[in-house]
Amino acid sequence: MIGFAIFADEARISQDMTVATFGPGFALCIVAWLSAWVVAILNGIVVFAGRTTNTNSTI
């Protein structure tokens, strides 16, 4: 998302922007969005796994 914001600022998005100039930035936005979801899901798995371990641990 940060990459898309930088791209949008550099490209100065306007009415005459074509798919050829907008496509890479949009693809970067989608990749960032998907990777954020992957990280969130993996974090949820780690949290869930931590809750279901032995609670009688001495640590």
C-alpha positions as CSV (number, residue, x, y, z in Angstrom):
1,M,0.0,0.0,0.0
2,I,2.9,2.3,0.7
3,G,4.3,1.5,-2.7
4,F,1.0,2.3,-4.3
5,A,0.9,5.7,-2.5
6,I,4.4,6.5,-3.7
7,F,3.4,5.4,-7.2
8,A,0.3,7.6,-7.2
9,D,2.2,10.6,-6.0
10,E,4.9,10.2,-8.6
11,A,2.4,9.5,-11.4
12,R,0.1,12.4,-10.4
13,I,-3.1,10.4,-11.2
14,S,-5.3,12.3,-13.5
15,Q,-8.3,11.8,-15.9
16,D,-6.0,11.0,-18.9
17,M,-4.2,8.2,-17.2
18,T,-4.2,5.0,-19.2
19,V,-4.1,1.4,-18.2
20,A,-0.5,1.1,-19.3
21,T,0.6,3.7,-16.7
22,F,-1.8,2.7,-14.0
23,G,-1.4,-1.1,-14.2
24,P,1.9,-1.6,-12.4
25,G,0.8,0.5,-9.5
26,F,-2.5,-1.3,-9.2
27,A,-0.8,-4.6,-9.3
28,L,1.6,-3.5,-6.6
29,C,-1.4,-2.5,-4.5
30,I,-3.0,-5.9,-4.9
31,V,0.2,-7.7,-4.1
32,A,0.6,-5.6,-0.9
33,W,-3.0,-6.3,0.1
34,L,-2.6,-10.1,-0.4
35,S,0.7,-10.2,1.5
36,A,-0.9,-8.3,4.4
37,W,-3.6,-10.9,4.6
38,V,-1.1,-13.7,4.5
39,V,0.9,-12.1,7.4
40,A,-2.4,-11.6,9.4
41,I,-3.5,-15.2,8.9
42,L,-0.1,-16.6,9.9
43,N,-0.1,-14.4,12.9
44,G,-3.5,-15.7,13.8
45,I,-2.3,-19.3,13.5
46,V,0.7,-18.5,15.8
47,V,-1.6,-16.9,18.4
48,F,-4.1,-19.8,18.2
49,A,-1.3,-22.4,18.5
50,G,0.1,-20.5,21.5
51,R,-3.3,-20.7,23.3
52,T,-3.7,-24.4,22.7
53,T,-0.3,-25.5,24.1
54,N,0.2,-26.9,27.6
55,T,-0.9,-24.3,30.2
56,N,1.0,-26.0,33.0
57,S,4.3,-24.7,31.7
58,T,6.7,-23.2,34.2
59,I,7.8,-20.4,31.9
